[in-house]
Amino acid sequence: MSQKMTQNEIAEIVKKFGKKEGDTGSPAVQIALLSKHIADLTEHLKVHKQDKHSRRGLTLLLGKRKRMLDYLEKTDLNAFRELKKQLNLR
């Protein structure tokens, strides 16, 4: 089973991508948190290949991140490009 992110991991991501302390609502922070969750789920699925329920969850998370990236691209192109570079997204 994939592990939940610890409070320290979440705080570190918020500190790195947030505009201010405690900024969990900005698109950049949400996308970074989703990316971490997606990476964790991907590792889980490499071990547990038959876990169809987690695979569906991964698909839903990928769609959510894609929609958020589309929103960020429309509203703030420079932030979008910087975030993609920092997260190594295609």
Steps between C-alpha positions, in 0.01 A plus 500: 500500500635844419596713796346836577720804484627611837434848637870577453488410130190712450655794689816473291303510173289794623816686603665439162204579272276723714486876474497533879501277806196275520405560136341167411240637262708647219505295179878451513485341847202282410671379181822425690308303765314307232828426323648357820190288554512380138867403535424305818207319338710418194761335722223305677363376167844380387493252789125426501423463130150354555373786720227629269340728760822694558556517125161668461589743778824579318308569179267738685796682659670538161183656358471738794864608466452551124198724559691703760797536264264620225354757741843622607611527137199719419535725805879531550717372216833583666408317821381206288831475315703533820295234678531255211875551503527450878283187500656355182163467330464463126 
